[in-house]
Amino acid sequence: MKKGKVLGKGQIVVGVMVLALAAAIWLNTKYLPTNTKYLGESTYVDNKTDGESVQTGTSEADYFAAAKADREKVRKAAIEEVEELLKSAKLTDTDKKSALALIEKITKNTNNEINIENLLKAKGFTKALAVISDDEINVIVKSDGLTTANTLQIQDIVTNQTDISLSKIKIIPIK
């Protein structure tokens, strides 16, 4: 060891790493939500704020019926738009194939949503709505509270009817 040298390169690197680790821990604790009991604990999306129901002006039955009607209206408009494009003489064969693939995807998603909703009703959920988008799904069910068994039933139904992974399934209970 040379005389007069207090800190070496290795000691400086270790000191910087310790400071970086301390900063990361501090930032994590500062910005980590404090309302969870356990790390990784999941929460359900609910229609409540501060313990009170959000009033939408419609009953649950109206909500489910209106949501299904809106979903069908949007899908019908999208299919009509694609069909209009198919009538255009300017489209190439690849454009026509992609347009037909889009219609097929919309139809497949619609059939999967209907199957999921019917299976959920058969499992005891009185009202259910499934909305598939790209590679994820939102499942809205009328429930006073979901148990782990209920959640597993819903996830099982969705994964059996679609190719959507568990991490892309969002379950929303509505009272």
C-alpha positions, 0 to 999 in steps of 0.5 A: 500500500502506498503512503498517503493514499486514504481511499482506493478505487474499490473502496470508492466504488463500494461507497457509491454502490452503498449510497445508490442502494440507500437512495433506492430504498428511501425512494421505494419507501417514500413512493410505495403506497401505504394502504397495502398490508402485504407486498404484492397484495392485489385490490379489486376495482370497485365502484365505491369511493370513501365507502359510498357508492358512486351514483350514476343515475342508473340501476345495475340492471340498466348499467349492464344492459346499457354497456352491452348495447354500447358495446354492440353499437361500437362493434357494429359501426366498426364492422360496417366501416371495414365492410365499406373499405372492402367495397373500395376498388383501390384496396390490394389483396393484402389490405383486403386480407387484413380487413377480413382478419379484423372482422374475424377478430371482432367476431371471435371476441364477440363470441368469446364475450358471450360465452364468458358471460353465459358461463359466469351466469351459470356459475351464479353471477346474476349479472356479468359483462366481459369486454375483450380488447387487444390482449386483455379482458375486463370482467364486470360482475354483480357481487357483494364481494368476491371470494378467492374461489369466485376469482379463480372461477372467473379466471378459469372461465376466461382462460378456457375461452380465450388465449389471454394470460392471467395477468391481463384479466381485470375483475371488477365487482359491482354491488 
